[in-house]
Amino acid sequence: MATLDWSVRSGPFEAGISSTLVISWFGSITAAARDYWRGNMRALMTALILAGFSTPALAQTFPCSGSAVSPYPALVATDHDHRRVAPQTGALSKTFTAFFASFDDEDDDDGNGQRDLRLNPEVVVYELRGLGPNADGDYAEPRVSIERPNRWYTSPELVPLVETIGGVTNRRIDDSYRGAGAVWNRGHLAMSDHAQRISAEASCNTHNFWNASPQAADLNQGPWMHLENYSAAASNKYRSIWVITGPIFDPATPRLTIGDAGELPVEIPDAFFKILVHESPSGVDILAFIFEQPNALDGQGKPVATASWVNCARASALGHVYDHRPQLASIAQIEQRTGLRFFPDRTDRQQLIDARATTLWPVESRYWDPGNAVCARQRSHP
């Protein structure tokens, strides 16, 4: 497999080249050269940001390709070890530039003696490298923002799986979400903004179904988003953390799906887990969370969430403060509900999976992105 050597790390750049100098250089290029540079600006911008330049005047949007299949190769970033803390899994798996994913296959998930297919990932794992402070001492995210594709990318590796499902005339997973978007989001497991720290192309590639499960809109855009922002800040403080996340399906609950007649039935998770891992010379620190997502059929026979969450867009008006301590759990609890097995080769495995934190790691406000205005600008945790 091809590899990509990200030899330039995000962080402060020691050469002292300012954005003013870069802009002045662009101003001296002839009209003919400008045409060339316009076509290559996105690649240049990504390189400048990865090198640590402060480039607010050059910030722009990178539109992800609208093609059915992603044109961006899943190059392996050789300075990221996404699989280092991945659990044991025998399912179909793939490593992308920004994450490793394992997809549910035709195993017998519910133990009824028949093969089933949930059309969800089993687990997504990625190393999240921290940013360095800029000249102002802020930990600002990269200035290049992607424009998300309207339709998520089709994954050729998943085609053989979906072709085994009978009674389906539309085999594009994205279309199963189409009529349910106001209730059920295509919930990223590896956050797009986290992948953007590597490259815009890597961020575009998070928009595929190796990396998504049906997630209640207010959960996805509320406490889940705030925990993702906390994870980013924690990686800035600790230089690097691992994020392990995925859906939970409880065999005892009714199996509800999204997707209309003729579309692929995508199962709705009963909960989601997220595990944050920080390795240091003194040992391994772990935060494990379980976010319940109870669901049932409404009066029209459509699946809906039966719990409520505060969307980040309403948090400020409501004076809401996100507190993730009630969701803290042990990895042993996650193993019991998912069938996954974590840290199989570690001699201290039992100690790691049995531990349950009672509070989050202290991550001071200076490590949070000062430009992030969502979630009521909450750059802290109780």
LORO-173883 format. One record per residue (C-alpha): residue number from 1; residue in three letters; z, y, x. Coordinates in steps of 0.02 Angstrom, whole numbers, plus 50000, padded with zeros to 5 digits. Each point is the difference from the previous one (the first is absolute). Layout:
BEGIN
pos:code:pz:py:px
NUM:ALA:Z:Y:X
...
This chain:
BEGIN
pos:code:pz:py:px
1:MET:50000:50000:50000
2:ALA:49962:50175:50061
3:THR:50147:50104:50057
4:LEU:50032:50184:50005
5:ASP:50108:50070:50139
6:TRP:50096:50149:49932
7:SER:50048:50061:50172
8:VAL:50041:50176:49940
9:ARG:50161:50008:49902
10:SER:50048:50127:49868
11:GLY:50123:50128:50064
12:PRO:50013:50158:50104
13:PHE:49856:50028:50121
14:GLU:50047:50057:50174
15:ALA:49840:50089:50049
16:GLY:50047:50157:49902
17:ILE:49829:50023:49919
18:SER:50021:50106:49844
19:SER:49907:49995:49835
20:THR:49942:50178:50038
21:LEU:49909:49939:50155
22:VAL:49920:49857:49904
23:ILE:49941:50118:49863
24:SER:49932:50122:50129
25:TRP:49903:49857:50079
26:PHE:49924:49955:49832
27:GLY:49950:50182:49974
28:SER:49894:49998:50158
29:ILE:49892:49852:49945
30:THR:49822:50044:49952
31:ALA:49935:49979:49822
32:ALA:49904:49843:50047
33:ALA:50153:49923:50080
34:ARG:50102:50041:49846
35:ASP:49890:49887:49896
36:TYR:50040:49858:50119
37:TRP:50185:50036:50000
38:ARG:50010:50007:49811
39:GLY:49942:49821:49995
40:ASN:50132:49947:50125
41:MET:50143:50114:49952
42:ARG:50103:49868:49913
43:ALA:50004:49887:50153
44:LEU:50044:50150:50109
45:MET:50140:50054:49885
46:THR:50079:49828:50001
47:ALA:49992:49996:50190
48:LEU:50079:50172:50014
49:ILE:50144:49952:49887
50:LEU:50031:49835:50087
51:ALA:50005:50096:50164
52:GLY:50136:50114:49931
53:PHE:49903:50164:49982
54:SER:50067:50127:49877
55:THR:49846:50031:49895
56:PRO:50046:50082:49833
57:ALA:49841:50105:49996
58:LEU:49892:49844:50018
59:ALA:50085:49896:49866
60:GLN:49879:49921:49878
61:THR:49978:49858:49878
62:PHE:49924:49834:50050
63:PRO:49911:49926:49848
64:CYS:50012:49811:49997
65:SER:49835:49912:49972
66:GLY:49956:49962:49820
67:SER:49915:49836:50044
68:ALA:50054:49839:49913
69:VAL:50053:49920:50164
70:SER:50091:50103:50131
71:PRO:49884:50053:50143
72:TYR:50150:50021:50115
73:PRO:50032:49848:50110
74:ALA:50174:49926:50001
75:LEU:50024:50031:50185
76:VAL:50165:49941:50070
77:ALA:50100:50144:50074
78:THR:50060:49921:50162
79:ASP:50154:50112:50018
80:HIS:50065:49946:49828
81:ASP:50075:49827:49975
82:HIS:49992:49985:49811
83:ARG:50035:49814:49996
84:ARG:50155:50004:50110
85:VAL:50121:49985:49853
86:ALA:49883:49920:49873
87:PRO:50078:49857:49900
88:GLN:49934:49823:49996
89:THR:49858:49982:49877
90:GLY:49860:49876:49976
91:ALA:49897:50114:49891
92:LEU:49836:50086:50041
93:SER:50034:50140:50124
94:LYS:49912:50144:50087
95:THR:50047:50132:50129
96:PHE:49936:50177:49971
97:THR:50015:50146:50119
98:ALA:50154:50064:49909
99:PHE:50081:49843:49928
100:PHE:50005:49811:49985
101:ALA:49984:49921:49827
102:SER:50021:49829:49925
103:PHE:49917:49971:49830
104:ASP:50062:49881:49866
105:ASP:49886:49849:49988
106:GLU:49981:49853:49881
107:ASP:50173:49930:50030
108:ASP:50122:49948:49864
109:ASP:50105:50159:49993
110:ASP:50090:49963:49838
111:GLY:50032:49815:50035
112:ASN:49913:49936:49844
113:GLY:49891:49877:50096
114:GLN:49842:50105:49981
115:ARG:49915:50114:50124
116:ASP:50012:50184:49960
117:LEU:49937:50163:50070
118:ARG:50092:50164:49978
119:LEU:49867:50114:50081
120:ASN:50138:50087:50098
121:PRO:50047:50003:50183
122:GLU:50149:49892:50047
123:VAL:50057:50119:50136
124:VAL:49938:50149:50100
125:VAL:50074:50039:50172
126:TYR:49968:50144:50119
127:GLU:50073:50085:50151
128:LEU:50025:50184:49963
129:ARG:49997:50102:50161
130:GLY:50092:50164:49997
131:LEU:49925:50171:50030
132:GLY:50060:50119:50134
133:PRO:50055:50178:49962
134:ASN:49872:50140:50005
135:ALA:50023:50167:50088
136:ASP:50115:50058:49860
137:GLY:50106:49843:50013
138:ASP:49935:49935:49833
139:TYR:49942:49822:49965
140:ALA:49845:50047:49902
141:GLU:49881:49866:49940
142:PRO:49817:50003:50061
143:ARG:49899:50146:49932
144:VAL:49852:49892:49949
145:SER:50023:49940:49822
146:ILE:49891:49868:49921
147:GLU:49912:50017:49833
148:ARG:50033:49834:49917
149:PRO:49856:49893:49936
150:ASN:49984:50003:49811
151:ARG:49981:49811:49998
152:TRP:50095:49891:50120
153:TYR:49906:49892:50122
154:THR:49945:49824:49962
155:SER:50059:49873:50130
156:PRO:49873:49863:50038
157:GLU:50140:49884:50058
158:LEU:50075:50000:49824
159:VAL:49837:49958:49910
160:PRO:50023:49810:50014
161:LEU:50170:50016:49917
162:VAL:49945:50105:49851
163:GLU:49850:49888:49972
164:THR:50117:49856:49956
165:ILE:50070:50092:49848
166:GLY:49916:49945:49839
167:GLY:49951:50109:49851
168:VAL:49966:50153:50108
169:THR:49839:50100:49993
170:ASN:50058:50150:50103
171:ARG:50070:49943:50166
172:ARG:50041:50169:50075
173:ILE:50190:50017:50014
174:ASP:49989:50190:49991
175:ASP:49934:49992:49822
176:SER:50154:49906:49942
177:TYR:50102:50155:50042
178:ARG:49876:50121:49921
179:GLY:50072:50006:49824
180:ALA:50180:49985:50056
181:GLY:50010:50138:50130
182:ALA:50114:50115:49900
183:VAL:50128:49860:49988
184:TRP:49965:49889:50151
185:ASN:49945:50077:50166
186:ARG:49909:49911:50139
187:GLY:50161:50004:50098
188:HIS:49975:50012:50188
189:LEU:50111:49883:50099
190:ALA:49949:50078:50167
191:MET:50003:50187:49964
192:SER:49836:50091:50027
193:ASP:50089:50145:50087
194:HIS:50084:49879:50121
195:ALA:49830:49927:50047
196:GLN:49931:50175:50024
197:ARG:50108:50015:50155
198:ILE:49880:49878:50082
199:SER:49836:50066:49930
200:ALA:49917:50062:49842
201:GLU:49895:49842:49995
202:ALA:50156:49892:50009
203:SER:50071:50100:49855
204:CYS:49842:49974:49897
205:ASN:50017:49813:50029
206:THR:50170:49997:49913
207:HIS:49901:50017:49837
208:ASN:49964:49817:49977
209:PHE:50086:49861:49906
210:TRP:50073:49917:50153
211:ASN:50119:50148:49985
212:ALA:50034:50030:49815
213:SER:50099:49936:49852
214:PRO:50019:50069:49823
215:GLN:50144:50122:50015
216:ALA:50072:50107:49861
217:ALA:49933:50177:50021
218:ASP:50169:50087:50005
219:LEU:50072:49870:50120
220:ASN:49849:50018:50115
221:GLN:50002:50190:49993
222:GLY:50189:50017:50000
223:PRO:50133:49902:50095
224:TRP:49873:49889:50086
225:MET:49910:50153:50069
226:HIS:50163:50079:50058
227:LEU:50048:49840:50091
228:GLU:49829:50003:50085
229:ASN:50035:50179:50056
230:TYR:50171:49945:50064
231:SER:49916:49858:50096
232:ALA:49883:50123:50085
233:ALA:50146:50112:50050
234:ALA:50098:49850:50064
235:SER:49854:49949:50110
236:ASN:49998:50175:50073
237:LYS:50184:49988:50044
238:TYR:49998:49822:50066
239:ARG:49825:50009:50078
240:SER:49942:49844:49909
241:ILE:50050:49892:49852
242:TRP:49922:49855:49905
243:VAL:49970:50004:49814
244:ILE:49991:49835:49903
245:THR:49961:50013:49816
246:GLY:49932:49903:49853
247:PRO:50015:49951:49817
248:ILE:50127:49885:49919
249:PHE:49956:49884:49856
250:ASP:50141:49916:49906
251:PRO:49948:49830:49930
252:ALA:50119:50017:49852
253:THR:49916:50157:49931
254:PRO:49839:50001:49897
255:ARG:49844:50014:50107
256:LEU:49920:50166:49949
257:THR:49835:50063:50070
258:ILE:49887:50152:49996
259:GLY:49814:49984:49969
260:ASP:49904:49994:49836
261:ALA:49902:49853:49932
262:GLY:49873:49941:50128
263:GLU:50089:50089:50143
264:LEU:50108:49923:50135
265:PRO:50182:49973:49946
266:VAL:50107:50091:50129
267:GLU:50183:49950:49982
268:ILE:50132:50136:49986
269:PRO:50147:49979:50120
270:ASP:50177:49993:49934
271:ALA:50063:50093:50152
272:PHE:49951:50061:50174
273:PHE:50088:49979:50166
274:LYS:49995:50107:50155
275:ILE:50081:49960:50167
276:LEU:50016:50124:50143
277:VAL:50031:49928:50174
278:HIS:50052:50098:50154
279:GLU:50015:49913:50168
280:SER:50104:50078:50138
281:PRO:50086:49940:50160
282:SER:50159:49977:49900
283:GLY:49920:49886:49870
284:VAL:49905:50000:49836
285:ASP:50041:50116:49856
286:ILE:49936:49957:49827
287:LEU:49991:50086:49832
288:ALA:49941:49891:49856
289:PHE:49964:50063:49825
290:ILE:49954:49924:49832
291:PHE:49927:50113:49866
292:GLU:50001:49913:49831
293:GLN:49848:50026:49889
294:PRO:50040:49920:49831
295:ASN:49852:49991:49882
296:ALA:49955:49936:49828
297:LEU:49864:50012:49868
298:ASP:50001:50153:49887
299:GLY:49957:50004:49815
300:GLN:49814:49996:50041
301:GLY:50019:49849:50112
302:LYS:49978:50102:50160
303:PRO:50117:49976:50149
304:VAL:50114:50148:50034
305:ALA:50148:50033:50114
306:THR:50167:49991:49910
307:ALA:50095:50104:50127
308:SER:49980:50183:50044
309:TRP:49992:50094:50164
310:VAL:49991:50184:50048
311:ASN:49825:50046:50058
312:CYS:49999:50112:50154
313:ALA:49901:50129:49900
314:ARG:50150:50021:49883
315:ALA:50141:49981:50125
316:SER:50018:50186:50036
317:ALA:50007:50053:49817
318:LEU:50128:49864:49964
319:GLY:50103:50036:50156
320:HIS:49983:49817:50044
321:VAL:50059:49931:50168
322:TYR:49928:49833:50055
323:ASP:50134:49877:50051
324:HIS:49942:49828:50059
325:ARG:50171:49924:50030
326:PRO:50002:49906:49833
327:GLN:49841:49910:50054
328:LEU:50072:49938:50165
329:ALA:49995:49810:50012
330:SER:50002:49860:50128
331:ILE:49846:49913:50069
332:ALA:50077:49838:49936
333:GLN:49982:50068:49823
334:ILE:49818:50043:50033
335:GLU:49968:49827:50072
336:GLN:50075:49918:49846
337:ARG:49887:50099:49884
338:THR:49838:49991:50100
339:GLY:50004:49835:50095
340:LEU:49961:50093:50161
341:ARG:50096:49958:50159
342:PHE:50041:50142:50119
343:PHE:50041:49995:50187
344:PRO:49971:49811:50012
345:ASP:50009:49996:50190
346:ARG:50154:50107:50028
347:THR:50165:49918:50045
348:ASP:50092:50135:49901
349:ARG:49890:49974:49846
350:GLN:50144:49957:49882
351:GLN:50098:50153:50052
352:LEU:49848:50112:49972
353:ILE:49954:49934:49829
354:ASP:50179:49997:49934
355:ALA:50041:50179:50050
356:ARG:49996:50131:49863
357:ALA:50010:50183:50045
358:THR:50106:50115:49892
359:THR:49919:50162:50055
360:LEU:49835:50057:50073
361:TRP:49972:50046:50181
362:PRO:50044:50183:50033
363:VAL:49835:50093:50017
364:GLU:50024:50186:50021
365:SER:49886:50123:49908
366:ARG:49913:50056:50160
367:TYR:49913:49831:50011
368:TRP:49918:50020:49830
369:ASP:49829:50079:49976
370:PRO:50035:50184:49960
371:GLY:49832:50016:49910
372:ASN:50038:49863:49873
373:ALA:50038:50088:49836
374:VAL:50011:49845:49890
375:CYS:50160:49919:49936
376:ALA:50083:50171:49978
377:ARG:49985:50025:50189
378:GLN:50144:49879:50020
379:ARG:50007:49973:50187
380:SER:50163:49905:49999
381:HIS:50092:49857:49917
382:PRO:50178:49987:49934
